[in-house]
Amino acid sequence: MSDIKVVPSDSLSKPYDRRYVVIEESTGKVLDDAGGYGYKTPQKAHRGWAYKSKPKAERDKRDALKSQVRQWCSDHDSFMDDLMQEQLYTMKDGESFTAEDVRKLLKYHGLKPPFSVAELLRHM
């Protein structure tokens, strides 16, 4: 469906709180109204619609990766404990914990996960 449009909703908006909905341009049918509340900005409406209208194959791929990462994390408890401890100490010192820190910790433990460090940080 490429004929979508984000428009302000008169019924969901208040005088100083404009709300937006996603409609099908050809029919005017409301496709997404954020559960009846409307979106606060047009950008959030586009983002919400993009997320909800992803093809099933993409959603399944994302969910499979998420499941794989979480399973790997539960299989490597000692690494995850060290990772959490390193994160805590690094942030306590006022520094940021980076992907490079995770790579060093993986090397220290002798681990090579079947996914990237970014995916590990996103789904752990």
Secondary structure, DSSP 8 states (H G I E B T S, - for coil): ---EEEEEEEEEEETTEEEEEEEETTT--EEE-TTTT-BSSHHHHHHHHHHHT--HHHHHHHHHHHHHHHHHHHH-HHHHHHHHHHHHHHHHTT----HHHHHHHHHHHT---SS-HHHHHHH-
